[in-house]
Amino acid sequence: MQIARERNEMGEFVRQEDAFREWVTRDGSSGYPAEPGRYHLYVSLACPWAHRVIIVRKLKRLEGVIGMTVVDPIRDERGWAFRDGPGHSRDPINGFRYLIEAYRATDPHFEGRATVPVLWDTRTRRIVNNSEDDITRMLNSEFNDFTDSDLDLYPEPLRKEIDRVNERLYHNLNDGVYRAGFAGTQAAYERAARAVFETLDWLEERLSGQRYVMGDRMTETDWRLFPTLIRFDPVYYVHFKCNLRRIVDYPNLWGYLRDLYQHEGIAETVNFDHIKRHYYMTHPEINPTRLVPIGPELDLWEPHGRERLGGMSASAD
């Protein structure tokens, strides 16, 4: 299994670095000018990293500017595949059968794990970037000439605090659930799992007096957190053994999750079938039977009551 090759000598999962980090820019100074119809996203509805990009593309109203193809949620030893099925399809851009073909078209010597999301340039026929951090920032700012949304999820006055909180969330929670689930030793698992719940406890307290992670304004941090929270009870609690508490056991986090889920357009980016089938069927080392749980039942449309905390939503352009 590829994951086993990403563990260190202490049994800790150490995620591989993103391979491609070039940028699309509004003024074209990078060599990749922002243009409608030129760039295409390859994503998975199951993957939380890709989910962030899907959300920002929707919030910025860029669906008609940047195309998107969804891979099959079932990944095997050949990696992410393009197949026809419910919620996913073949590759209409290059006719690739597997995502690894895009990586090797860009770098014939690439030997790592082909990950989503991928931002593909149809003009030069290569990957521009496969870092969800970079791609969400590009979608936030570089394509503003082609959308009627002036939403800014990374506002200048909050950038230092956003970066600080993002760093904490990434190491201890977003990637922390993976470091727990993919750990190769008991000690590595316990360190990662305890950090997950220390961070959830911290968020629960932080969200007790404010609607969003940064206060009264929705930012990219909320949309970095949402894909992890929405997967927590259905997947991470069981599959990755992060089972001290569920998100529904945290009153503020559970209300916050429902608040984000109920934001216009967001529910349609969540596909629990893809999410559960991917995790439970793709990691035979963790779940050798590949049985997919039927639950949990989550009422994500239940009123959240967080309007009382005030705040500016992502659609307040």
N, C-alpha and C positions, 0 to 999 in steps of 0.2 A: 504494500500500500504506500502511495506517495507520502501520506502523512507521516509514516514511520521514519521517512528520510528527513523529516523536518523536526526531529527531536534531538536535543543535545544530550550530552553524557549524563545529565541529571534527570533525564526523562521528561524535560520540559519541551512543549511545543513552541517552536520559534518560526513564525511565519516568514515565508520567503519575501524578499524585496520585490517591489513592482519593477518590471523590466523596462517599460517605456514611459518616459516622463516629458515628452515634448508638449508644447502648448499651442492651442488655437488662440489667436489674439484678434481683438476688434480692429486694430490698425494693420494687421498682417505682418508686423515686424518680425514675428517668429518664423515666417515662411509658411505658416498655416493660417491664412486669413479666414475670419468668420464669414461664411457664405451660406445662404439657405440651400438645402438639398445636397451639399457637398459631403457632409459627415453622417456617419451611421453608427448607431449603438448596437452592440451585441450584449445582451443581458440575460439574467435568469430571474424569474419571479421568486425563486426559492432563496436566493442569496441575499443576505442583508446588505452587503457592500453595493451590489447592483441596485437594490431596492432604493437606496438613498438617491442614486442618479435618476431613477424612474420618477421618484417623487419631485425632485427639483425640476426636471424637464416638464412635468405637469404643472407645477406651481408657476413656472415662468412662461407657460403657454407656448412651448416650443415644439409641440408635437408635429406641426406642419413644417418645421424648419429642419429638424434632425430626425431621421428615420430610426426605427428600432426593430430588431428581431430578437425573439425570445427563444432560448435553447430548451431542449428537453430537460425536465427536472431530474431525470434519472441519469446519473453520471457513472460510467464504468471505467475500466482501466485505460480506455482510450480518451477519457475526459468528456467535457461537455459536447453534446451532439446536436445537430440540426435535424429534427424529424418532425413530420406532421403529427399533430395531436391536439388535444384540448388545451388551448392557451399557449401553444408553441408551434413552430413551423420550420420548414426548410429555409435555407439561406437564399433570399432573393437577390442578393447583391453580387456575391462571388460564386455561389454554388458550392460553398464549402460543406463538407459532411461533418467535420469536427472543428471545434474552435482552435485546436492546436495548429490547423492549417493556416489560420490568420497569423499566428505567432511566427511560424516558420517562413511564411511569405515575407515577413518583416525582418526576421533574423534567422537564416537557415541553420544557425548553430544553437538555437534556443533549446535548452534541455530541461527547463523547469516545468512547473505545473501551470497549465493554461487557465487563467482565472478570468472571471467577469467582474466588473464591466469592461468592455473594450470600446474605445472610440476609434473608428476606422475612417480613413480618408479615402473616398472613392476616386479622387483625382490621382494621387500618387500610389494608390493601392497598397497601403501599409497602415499599421497601427500607429496612431499618434500618441495615445496614452492609455494605460490600463490601471491607473490609480484613481479610485473613486473620490479621494480627497481633491485631486486636481480637476477631475471632470466636473464635479459639482461646482467648484469655483468658476470654471469656464462657463458653465451654463448660467451661473448667477450673474455674470458681468459681461462676457465677451460677445454675446449674441443679442444685446439689447436693441440693436438697430432693426431687428427682425421680429420683435414682439411688442405688443401694446402693454406689457407688464413692466412697471418700473420697481417691482419688488426687489429689495436688497436683503438677502439673508446673511450677509457678512458686512454689516455697516461699520464704517471706519471707527466711530467712537467705542465700539464694543470689541474690536478685533483682538486686543491683547487678552481680555478676559475669555473670549470665545476660544482662542488658541489654548489657553491654560486649562480650561474645563474639558475641551476636546481631548487633550492629551491624557488627562486623568481617566476620562470615560473610555478611551480607546484601550489603554493598557489594562485597566482593571475590569471592564465590563464588556465592551464590544468584542475585543479579542480575548478577554478574560474567560468568557464562557467556552471558547475554543481551547484555551490553554488548560481548562479543567477537563473538558471532554476528550481531548487528544493526549492528555498526560500519559506517560509511560510508567510512572511510579506513584505510589500512594502519597509520598511527600509532595511531589510536584502538583498532583491533583488537589490536595488540601490547601496548599498555598494559593493556588489560583481560585479555587472555589470560595475560600474565605474572603479574598479580595473582591470577588463579585458581590458578596452580600454586604461587605463594608461600604461599597460604593452605592448599592441600592439603598442602604440605610441613610447614607449621606444625602442622596437625592430625595428620599422621602421627607427628610427634614427641610431641605431647601425648598421643596415645592409646597410646603405647608402654608407659606405666606405669599407666594407669587404664582402666577398662572403658568409661566414658562421658565425654562432653566435659566435664562438671562434676565428674568424679571417680567416686565409687562410687554415685551416685544418678542415675537416668534423669530427665531434665527436658525441658521444651519445646524446648530447644536441640537435642537429639538428633533430635526430630521435625521441626524446621526444616531440619536438615541431611540427613536421610534421603531426602526426595523429590528433592533435587539429586543425591545420590550414586547413587541407583537409576537415574536417567536418564543418568548421565554416559557410561558406555561405550556404551550403545545409541544415544544421540543426540548429546550435546554433543561428544564426542570427534570425531565425523565431521561432523555437520551444522553445528555452531558452531565448528569448526576449533580446538577445545581439545585439541590432539593431541600435546602433549609426552609425556604419560604417561596411562595408563588407571588406573582405580581398582584393577583387579586387579594392577597393578604396585606398589601400596603394600601391604605385608604387613599393617600394622595397620589401615589404612582398609578393606581388603578383608575382613578378619576382622570388623571393627566393623559393616560393612554387612550381612554375613551374620547377625551376632548380632541386629541390629534386625529384619531381614527374618523371622527365625525366631521372633520374639516372637509370642505367641498373637494371632491375628486379623490380623496385619499383612500377611501374604502375600496375603490376599484383597482388600486395598485396592490392590494393584499390578496394573495391566492393561497389559502390554507391547504388546498389539495397539493399544489406544487411544493409548498414548504414541507409538509409532513412526508410526502412520498420521497422527496429528495433526501432528507436527513435519515429517515428510518430505513431506506432501501439502498443508500449509497455507501454506508459505513458498516460493512459486514463484520469488521473487527469489533465494533461496539454492539451491533445488533445482528448477530449471525442469522436469525430466523427471517429477518427483513419484514416482520409483521409491522403494520402501520396502525397505531392506536386510533380508536374511533373518537376519542375526546381530545381535549375537554370541551364542555359547552361554555361558551363565553358570550355574554350579552353586551356586545360592544356598542349597541345603540341605546343602552340605558342612559338616561340623563346624567350628566357628569357634575353639574352644579358649579363648575369652576368659573363661570362668568362673573361670579361675585368678586373674584380676585382682579377683574379688569384685564386690560391688555389689548395690544394691537395685533390683529390676526394677520396671517400671511397674504390675505387677499386685500389688505388695506393699501392699495397701490398709491 
